[in-house]
Amino acid sequence: MALKCGIVGLPNVGKSTLFNALSSGKALAANYPFATKDPNVGMITVPDKRLDQLAELVNPQKIIPTTVEIVDIAGLIKGASKGEGLGNQFLANIREVDAIVHVVRCFEDGNVVHVDGNVDPVRDKEVIDMELLLKDMDTVEKQVEKFKKNAKAGDKAAVNILNIGLKIKEHLENEKPARSIELDDDEERDILKSMMLLTAKPVIYVCNVDEASVNDGNEHTAQFKEIVANENAQVLYVSAGIEAEIAELETLEERQEFLLDMGLEEAGVNKLIRACYAILDLITYFTAGEKEVRAWTVQKGSTAPKAAGVIHTDFEKGFIRAEVIKYDNFIQFGSEQAVKEAGKLQVEGKEYIVQDGDVMHFRFNV
């Protein structure tokens, strides 16, 4: 399944530098507002040591990791909800992503101008939050008016939908994002989902820091973490500058040596990718054979047929059974045949819930 994360933030907070480090694309990274006018799209491979370890055992012709689509969205300014700057374009692009990676500037650098004159990540966050809220209020207002017309006829279902709409409207008017609203049942959740609200999308905050603050943060990050403490959102410290340097290195050995010299265990982009997976409840399963060892992404809680459908719709339609090897068992015994001989291969039916790390083979008939 395709996962699309949108990188957002005010102009000159480091969005495009981070995008360049994340993806194979090369967005314009410049020291002036609106360097990014059109959304840049890049595909990044998801690092997973399990895939590499499986490949070492199987020795396939190809190794195919799963991917994440990253979109670098035009910088936002105050008034975007009314079309200021590139507001309309920004809001249209962000509506298409599954999760928001909100970059805030937490470093001082006199050579990199800030659109508002000084560094204040809390203020920057509030600017974007308010613009998204204002746009959502406008969207919900239009939806509620439509619900009112349908409810005038006295239809019970229409009246119930109107009440749900009014509940969402009141929540937004209290300046709270749609993702924080407490909903009672699936009907309410479906109504909220149908509105395609910007503030309903899950958010990961990335504090773009200087090199010295990557591990422990600084006064800006401390202030920022305090203000988002009640949001139940993940906050990452990443130096876009460091990530850009890592991306320029050619070999894995060079990158590992660079990280060691910087006192870092891993690249910040790896942490960000895992955070995207977690916030969207995604897991990875594997297929392993002589032709290829491959990672696949599915929603947590997916059944075996649904997972099979990620490979091809025919696999789901004609699903018969799934042969499942737990990753730890595959590594322990060293091969599919050895797992079978040890009696550790599971044969599962349509109700099986796929687990993160499962190595699977599907039997189907169409």
VMD Tcl script that draws the C-alpha trace (Angstrom):
set ca {
  {0.00 0.00 0.00}
  {1.23 3.50 -0.80}
  {2.02 5.71 2.17}
  {2.20 9.42 1.50}
  {3.58 11.87 4.05}
  {3.51 15.61 3.45}
  {6.32 17.78 4.81}
  {4.88 21.12 5.90}
  {6.11 24.20 7.70}
  {6.67 27.91 7.34}
  {9.12 29.11 4.67}
  {12.82 28.65 5.50}
  {12.46 26.12 8.32}
  {14.42 23.42 6.44}
  {11.60 21.49 4.73}
  {13.28 21.20 1.35}
  {16.68 20.37 2.83}
  {15.06 17.55 4.80}
  {13.15 16.41 1.71}
  {16.37 16.24 -0.30}
  {17.95 14.11 2.41}
  {14.93 11.81 2.60}
  {14.33 11.23 -1.07}
  {16.05 10.66 -4.36}
  {14.46 13.89 -5.59}
  {16.32 17.20 -5.38}
  {14.04 20.05 -4.39}
  {15.26 23.63 -4.56}
  {16.59 24.57 -1.11}
  {17.09 28.32 -1.01}
  {17.38 31.13 1.51}
  {14.15 32.94 0.67}
  {10.41 32.32 1.15}
  {8.47 30.26 -1.39}
  {11.53 28.54 -2.87}
  {9.15 25.57 -3.15}
  {6.13 26.51 -5.26}
  {4.98 23.18 -6.60}
  {5.00 20.05 -4.46}
  {8.10 17.92 -4.97}
  {7.51 14.20 -4.70}
  {10.13 11.62 -3.83}
  {10.13 7.90 -3.09}
  {12.29 6.65 -0.26}
  {13.08 3.08 0.64}
  {12.20 2.00 4.14}
  {15.31 0.73 5.97}
  {14.68 -2.64 7.60}
  {17.49 -4.83 8.92}
  {15.16 -7.83 8.82}
  {14.98 -7.59 5.02}
  {18.77 -7.61 4.78}
  {19.07 -10.60 7.13}
  {16.51 -12.58 5.16}
  {18.35 -11.78 1.94}
  {21.63 -13.04 3.42}
  {19.99 -16.41 4.10}
  {18.02 -16.75 0.86}
  {20.54 -15.11 -1.52}
  {17.84 -13.92 -3.95}
  {18.28 -12.36 -7.40}
  {16.64 -9.17 -6.17}
  {16.00 -7.41 -2.84}
  {13.00 -5.07 -2.85}
  {12.25 -2.90 0.17}
  {8.93 -1.21 0.74}
  {8.72 2.52 0.03}
  {7.28 5.73 1.40}
  {6.17 8.64 -0.76}
  {7.28 12.01 0.58}
  {5.77 15.27 -0.62}
  {7.51 18.59 -0.02}
  {4.60 21.04 0.15}
  {4.88 24.78 -0.46}
  {5.62 26.91 2.62}
  {2.63 28.30 4.46}
  {2.12 31.84 5.75}
  {-0.50 33.54 7.86}
  {-3.66 34.05 5.81}
  {-3.24 30.87 3.75}
  {-6.80 29.78 4.56}
  {-7.93 32.90 2.71}
  {-5.59 32.29 -0.21}
  {-2.61 34.38 0.94}
  {0.79 33.42 -0.45}
  {0.45 29.93 -1.88}
  {-2.31 29.10 0.58}
  {-4.86 27.53 -1.75}
  {-2.21 25.38 -3.38}
  {-0.73 24.37 -0.03}
  {-4.08 23.36 1.43}
  {-5.08 21.41 -1.68}
  {-1.80 19.48 -1.62}
  {-1.94 18.68 2.08}
  {-5.44 17.25 1.68}
  {-3.96 14.46 -0.44}
  {-1.47 13.10 2.12}
  {-2.02 10.44 4.79}
  {0.10 12.03 7.51}
  {1.71 15.38 8.15}
  {5.39 15.81 8.96}
  {5.39 19.29 10.51}
  {8.88 20.81 10.49}
  {9.63 23.65 12.92}
  {12.86 25.59 13.02}
  {14.76 25.17 16.29}
  {18.17 26.53 15.32}
  {19.72 29.98 15.19}
  {21.54 31.04 12.02}
  {21.88 34.65 10.96}
  {22.58 33.57 7.39}
  {19.18 31.88 7.05}
  {16.37 34.41 7.24}
  {13.13 33.59 9.06}
  {9.91 34.76 7.46}
  {8.87 36.41 10.76}
  {12.28 37.80 11.66}
  {13.22 35.56 14.58}
  {13.20 31.90 15.66}
  {10.09 30.88 17.62}
  {8.89 27.31 16.93}
  {5.80 27.67 19.15}
  {4.61 30.70 17.20}
  {5.37 28.97 13.90}
  {3.34 25.93 14.93}
  {0.40 28.08 15.99}
  {0.37 29.88 12.63}
  {0.01 26.63 10.73}
  {-2.45 25.15 13.23}
  {-4.73 28.17 12.94}
  {-4.67 28.22 9.13}
  {-5.60 24.53 8.99}
  {-8.33 25.06 11.58}
  {-9.78 28.02 9.71}
  {-9.89 26.02 6.49}
  {-11.54 23.10 8.28}
  {-14.13 25.41 9.86}
  {-15.04 26.65 6.40}
  {-15.31 23.06 5.12}
  {-17.45 21.91 8.04}
  {-19.72 24.95 7.81}
  {-20.56 24.05 4.22}
  {-21.11 20.40 5.15}
  {-23.40 21.33 8.05}
  {-25.52 23.54 5.80}
  {-25.96 20.58 3.47}
  {-26.89 18.34 6.42}
  {-29.47 20.91 7.56}
  {-31.20 20.81 4.19}
  {-31.38 17.02 4.29}
  {-32.65 17.04 7.88}
  {-35.51 19.47 7.16}
  {-37.55 16.65 5.68}
  {-37.53 15.00 9.11}
  {-35.49 12.00 8.05}
  {-34.13 10.45 11.26}
  {-30.81 9.39 9.74}
  {-30.28 12.87 8.27}
  {-30.98 14.48 11.65}
  {-28.41 12.19 13.29}
  {-25.80 13.12 10.67}
  {-26.53 16.80 11.29}
  {-25.96 16.34 15.02}
  {-22.61 14.69 14.33}
  {-21.66 17.54 12.01}
  {-22.58 20.11 14.65}
  {-20.48 18.23 17.20}
  {-17.44 18.40 14.92}
  {-18.12 22.06 14.15}
  {-18.22 22.98 17.85}
  {-14.97 21.12 18.48}
  {-13.18 23.09 15.76}
  {-14.65 26.39 16.94}
  {-12.99 25.69 20.30}
  {-9.69 25.75 18.35}
  {-9.09 22.04 18.75}
  {-7.91 19.87 15.83}
  {-10.33 17.29 14.47}
  {-7.94 14.44 15.32}
  {-8.47 15.13 19.04}
  {-12.28 14.84 19.02}
  {-13.79 11.94 20.98}
  {-16.21 10.01 18.78}
  {-18.76 7.49 20.03}
  {-19.13 5.01 17.19}
  {-18.24 4.02 13.63}
  {-20.94 6.26 12.16}
  {-19.38 9.34 13.74}
  {-15.93 8.26 12.59}
  {-17.23 7.72 9.04}
  {-18.79 11.20 8.96}
  {-15.55 12.75 10.15}
  {-13.55 10.80 7.58}
  {-15.91 11.85 4.76}
  {-15.23 15.52 5.53}
  {-11.52 15.08 4.65}
  {-10.46 17.61 7.27}
  {-6.87 18.79 7.37}
  {-6.64 18.74 11.16}
  {-7.90 15.15 11.27}
  {-4.61 13.93 9.80}
  {-2.03 12.46 12.20}
  {1.03 14.66 12.82}
  {4.70 14.07 13.55}
  {6.65 17.12 14.68}
  {10.23 17.41 13.46}
  {12.37 19.93 15.30}
  {15.08 20.98 12.85}
  {18.06 21.58 15.13}
  {21.75 22.39 14.82}
  {24.37 19.65 15.03}
  {25.01 20.16 18.75}
  {21.32 19.65 19.62}
  {20.51 16.43 17.75}
  {20.63 14.17 20.82}
  {19.39 16.35 23.67}
  {17.69 19.31 22.00}
  {18.01 22.95 23.10}
  {15.96 25.74 24.64}
  {13.76 25.96 21.55}
  {12.93 22.25 21.58}
  {12.25 22.30 25.33}
  {9.76 25.10 24.85}
  {8.18 23.30 21.90}
  {7.83 19.94 23.66}
  {6.10 21.61 26.57}
  {3.48 23.22 24.32}
  {2.66 19.93 22.51}
  {2.77 17.70 25.61}
  {-1.02 17.21 25.60}
  {-1.26 16.36 21.90}
  {0.03 12.80 22.26}
  {2.19 13.50 19.22}
  {5.71 12.28 18.54}
  {8.47 14.90 18.52}
  {11.75 14.13 16.75}
  {15.02 16.05 16.78}
  {16.60 16.02 13.33}
  {19.33 18.15 11.82}
  {18.41 18.62 8.18}
  {21.99 19.75 7.57}
  {23.43 16.49 8.93}
  {20.91 14.44 6.97}
  {21.87 16.30 3.80}
  {25.54 15.43 4.38}
  {24.68 11.77 4.98}
  {22.65 11.66 1.77}
  {25.70 12.80 -0.22}
  {27.83 9.87 0.95}
  {28.09 7.04 -1.55}
  {28.50 3.88 0.55}
  {26.89 2.38 3.65}
  {30.33 2.21 5.27}
  {30.90 5.94 4.73}
  {27.50 6.76 6.23}
  {28.08 4.55 9.27}
  {31.51 6.12 9.85}
  {29.99 9.59 9.56}
  {27.27 8.75 12.10}
  {29.89 7.33 14.46}
  {31.93 10.54 14.20}
  {28.79 12.57 14.97}
  {27.97 10.41 17.99}
  {24.71 9.21 16.43}
  {23.34 5.66 16.42}
  {21.38 6.08 13.20}
  {20.26 8.65 10.65}
  {17.35 10.87 11.60}
  {15.48 9.86 8.45}
  {15.27 6.29 9.76}
  {13.59 7.51 12.94}
  {11.21 9.62 10.88}
  {10.19 6.71 8.65}
  {9.48 4.51 11.67}
  {7.45 7.32 13.20}
  {5.36 7.56 10.01}
  {4.70 3.81 10.16}
  {3.71 3.94 13.81}
  {1.37 6.89 13.49}
  {-0.49 5.22 10.62}
  {-0.63 1.77 12.27}
  {1.34 0.11 9.50}
  {3.32 -3.13 9.67}
  {5.64 -5.01 7.32}
  {5.48 -8.60 6.13}
  {7.93 -10.35 3.82}
  {7.98 -12.75 0.90}
  {11.21 -14.69 0.42}
  {12.29 -16.81 -2.53}
  {15.14 -17.30 -4.98}
  {13.82 -14.64 -7.36}
  {13.34 -11.95 -4.72}
  {13.13 -11.12 -1.05}
  {10.60 -8.35 -0.66}
  {8.99 -6.22 2.05}
  {5.29 -5.34 1.87}
  {3.30 -2.79 3.86}
  {-0.17 -3.47 5.28}
  {-2.42 -1.89 7.86}
  {-2.10 -3.33 11.34}
  {-4.95 -5.80 11.87}
  {-5.12 -6.88 8.22}
  {-6.25 -10.43 7.46}
  {-4.19 -12.79 5.33}
  {-6.39 -12.29 2.21}
  {-6.09 -8.52 2.55}
  {-2.31 -8.83 2.79}
  {-2.30 -11.09 -0.25}
  {-4.24 -8.44 -2.16}
  {-1.36 -6.01 -1.70}
  {0.68 -8.24 -4.01}
  {-2.14 -8.74 -6.55}
  {-5.91 -8.50 -6.40}
  {-6.16 -12.06 -7.75}
  {-4.34 -13.30 -4.65}
  {-7.09 -11.88 -2.47}
  {-10.00 -12.97 -4.70}
  {-8.81 -16.56 -4.98}
  {-7.21 -16.87 -1.56}
  {-6.98 -20.46 -0.28}
  {-4.46 -20.31 2.55}
  {-1.31 -18.62 3.77}
  {1.88 -20.39 4.76}
  {3.44 -18.34 7.54}
  {6.91 -18.42 9.07}
  {7.68 -16.16 11.98}
  {10.72 -14.01 11.25}
  {12.62 -15.18 14.35}
  {12.06 -18.81 13.33}
  {13.33 -18.15 9.79}
  {16.51 -16.59 11.21}
  {16.95 -19.33 13.81}
  {16.60 -22.28 11.41}
  {18.17 -20.56 8.39}
  {15.85 -21.64 5.58}
  {12.24 -22.37 4.70}
  {12.98 -26.07 4.42}
  {14.60 -26.19 7.86}
  {11.60 -24.37 9.34}
  {9.26 -26.96 7.80}
  {11.35 -29.83 9.15}
  {11.21 -28.27 12.62}
  {7.42 -28.10 12.39}
  {7.40 -24.32 12.70}
  {5.60 -23.46 9.46}
  {2.02 -22.34 10.13}
  {-0.84 -22.90 7.69}
  {-3.42 -20.15 8.17}
  {-6.84 -19.41 6.72}
  {-8.88 -16.32 5.88}
  {-9.25 -15.17 9.49}
  {-5.53 -15.01 10.24}
  {-4.33 -11.56 11.34}
  {-0.96 -10.77 9.82}
  {1.79 -9.94 12.32}
  {4.71 -7.57 11.81}
  {7.66 -9.52 10.43}
  {5.71 -12.53 9.12}
  {7.33 -14.30 6.18}
  {4.43 -15.41 4.00}
  {3.59 -17.49 0.97}
  {0.06 -17.42 -0.43}
  {-1.88 -20.21 -2.12}
  {-4.69 -19.04 -4.36}
  {-6.87 -20.12 -7.26}
  {-8.68 -17.91 -9.78}
}
mol new
graphics top color blue
foreach p $ca { graphics top sphere $p radius 0.5 }
foreach p [lrange $ca 0 end-1] q [lrange $ca 1 end] { graphics top cylinder $p $q radius 0.2 }
display resetview
